[in-house]
Amino acid sequence: MNILVINCGSSSLKYQLINSDSEEVLAKGLCERIGAAGSCLTHKPAGKDQYYVENPMPDHTVAVQMVIDALTDKDHGVVASLSEIGAVGHRIVHGGEKFASSVLITPDVIKAIEEVSDLAPLHNPANLIGIHACEKIMPGVPMVAVFDTAFHQTMPPKAYMYGLPYEYYEKYKVRRYGFHGTSHDYVSKRAAEFLGKKREDLKIIVCHLGNGASISAVMNGKCVDTSMGLTPLEGLIMGTRSGDLDPAILEFIANKEGLTLAEVTNVLNKKSGVQGLSKVSSDFRDLSKAMDEGNELAKITLETYCYRVAKYVGSYVAAMNGVDVIAFTAGIGENDGRVREMVGQYFDYLGASIDPEKNAKRGEEIIISKPGDKVTVVVIPTNEELAIARQTVAIVK
Ligand code: ADP
C-alpha cells in the first residue's frame, strides 16, 4: 500500500509517498509560502529529475491538489492515479492527554485535536488545515493522526508535573508533554534491534539533536521522562530556542528591553539558543567552522550546548537508576562527530568512551563506544516519515 505522509505547517506542507511493503520513498517534496506571494512546489520523484514549479497556492487545499497532480503526473509522477494512494498519515504536533497512540481520523478525533489546540496554537490549527484539505481532495481515503506527544504519555506524574499550583493543571492541563515522540519511539526501537536486543529489556537514552532538540529516557520500552515540556521550548539549548532557564528572566528582560511577554517568548523561541548565544548561526556547521577559526564565543556556545546535553543524560541515568544504551540522532546527532565527542567526554563515570575512528563515520547505524564498554553508545539515523507510514498502515489494515 502507498502511504502519503503529510507534515503541514501554517504556510508549508512537507510530504512523502512511501510504499509500505518495500518501505521505499517513491517521492517527496515541499510546498512553501502557501497563502503568500511566490508560493512554490519542489517535488523529488525517486529515480527522476527534481521538479520545481511556482504557482499561486492561496490555501492548503490548492497545495494538496498540486501535490496529488505532481504525484500522478505522466512525466514526474510516481503513481498512475489517486486510487494508488491507500491512506494518509498526518503528523500532529499536540495530542494533549487525549492521545497516547496514533488513531484513525474521524469527526470526533478532529474535534479532540481542536480541543487541545490552545496547547499548540501555532501547530495544531495548521495540522488541522492539512487534514481538511486532504478530506476535500481525497474523499474516502482513510487518514491517520500520528502525534508528536503520544509516545511520552507513559511518563509518570512525578516526571510530568510542574511545581505550580495544582489548579493550573486542573483548569488548563499545564504539565509536561514532550515532543519528537515519533522519533524517540523509532530510534529507541531501532537501537535495540540494531544491538540484537529487546527494547523491553533495556534502559535507553535517546538524544534527538536537530534544529529542535530533546532527550528521552526509555525504560523497558516505555518513555519515563523527556526534556521538552508544555511546549517545545523547555530542555536543551536548541538552534534558536533557549531551553531551560530561570523563569524570572522573562519579566526581567521585558522590563529592561520594554518588551511584552509575547515578545520575550518570541525571543526565547526564535532568537536565542545556539544562534543567539554565539551570534554566528543556528547551524552547527557554521558554529564548528567559527570555532576552528578561533571564535571564542562559538567555542563557549558549543561547550554550553554539550554540557546541557550531558547534564540531561546524567539526570536520566538517575531517573532510570542506570542506562544500557545512549543513542544519538537527528541532524546534529547523526552528523556532528565533534558534538558527540564533546558530550561523550562526560561519560567516564558510566564506563563509556567514544571511539574516534567510528565516531568519524556519518549517516549510518553504528556503535561509537569501545568494545567492552559498560554502556553502548550508538548513532541511529531517525526516520519520522517512515515511522508515520508504518503506524498509518498498522491502523488502516
Ligand atoms: P529539524 O528536523 O529540527 O529541522 P534536523 O534534524 O534536520 O532539524 O537538523 C538540522 C540541523 O542539523 C542543522 O541546523 C545543523 O545544525 C545540523 N546539521 C546538519 N548537517 C550537519 C553536518 N553535516 N554537520 C553538523 N551539523 C549538521
Residues whose N, C-alpha, C, O or C-beta is under 5 A from the ligand:
A	BS01	ADP	L209 G210 N211 G212 S282 D283 F284 R285 A330 G331 I332 N335 D336
